């Protein structure tokens, strides 16, 4: 094993075990069965529910029998993103781990530290008989990265713990005490093809963008490949006749899209004009993003003659839709413009059999702002022939001004590390909101080690930060007497 000599050894032992099991969202049966087997081998009460959530219960250590129970919580699924040149199959291949100095990375793919490291820490706590702690329930959910179906489907009378430690935050020294809710807006634009002649098929691809988590990085002004590609199509169609054949961009609704491509048809006798316009457009875009997206590429490839394309009105409506759908920060927390209140991510555009499907994920820590943002997006839809639906809704986690758990956690961190721990509300969506809704009165905090560039192939986990965070978790459990 590659991580066997890294401390804390049992945490990284379990992390490597998890990395060997394919566990993209919706493909969690194998990892759920593995977690069930670990709990049973430890001789602990273990539950696998119909959603493949795992709950493992460990009795209180001596002297903690009368203390309120603690829930340790994380999710087993991961976002599956990879570089184009990596022949990795997320349905069957293990993650190829790489150690570089203080960091654990993956070979051209997402690492899955979000949120495998929480699961690994939880398992290490369960197996260690020397620890002092209250009654523990380790809860590992499914499909957190998509619909949060695992947490949403969890029974309301299954857990006894009164305090919840979510380990799905990604900055050491930051205590998360609230998070955004959100939803997914899906728009379907109907397709209609027709025959064309004397046209050449051309593919335009935008690639090399940084991407990132659509909550945690949405304020960093990173390029959205779907928006950039649409700006190219808009400028081209305003200056010459083009026809759309297909468009694809983005793969996950919670990731800022890094790569998008469109196939268009250009009249063969107008190819010189197309090349001239394309060079001008390309130059302007590369200049605009030369600092924020230094690796951006716009690649144009001529293909064979085109025999059919979508009718002109489809391209017109698509450009209108993608231009009108907001992406980026919509509002900031009133009085604190360092924290995003609401945002939108134009995440996925794909050509299917009967429609072009557009998926936009929205987030907000305010119900009112989320509804306002929805209406702004739907205004762009209502002027077209497209239909829409709203799904994947999850609740916000409201800040609790009277949290004994938060106060204890902040005090302990200062004692252990000699500096203040920052308490904040984040723009990402955490399952804490679901647990708070299911179990009213539950005292909740979230923390975790330093993980960088989650939801991208650049994801990396700090080894030293993981060691400190695990030590902190162990001491916090001891303190909760």
Secondary structure, DSSP 8 states (H G I E B T S, - for coil): -TTTTSSSHHHHHHHHHHHTS--BTT--HHHHHHHHHHHHHTT-EEEE-TT--EEEEE---TT-TTS--EEEEEE--B---B-TT----TTT----EEEETTEEEESSB---HHHHHHHHHHHHHHH-TT---S-EEEEEES-TTTT-HHHHHS-TTS---SEEEE----STTEEEEEE-EEEEEEEEEE--EEEEEEEEEEEEEEE----EETTTSGGG----HHHHHHHHHHHHHHHS-EEEEEEEE-S-TTEE---EEEEEEEEGGGHHHHHHHHHHHHHHHHHHTTTT-TT-EEEEEEEEEEEEEE-HHHHHHHHHHHHHS--EEEEEETTEEEEEEEEEEEEEEEE-SSEEEEEEEEEES-HHHHHHHHHHHHHHHHTSS-EEEEEEEE--B---SS-HHHHHHHHHHHHHHSS--EEEEESS--THHHHHHHSTT-EEEE----EESTTSTT-EEEHHHHHHHHHHHHHHHHH--
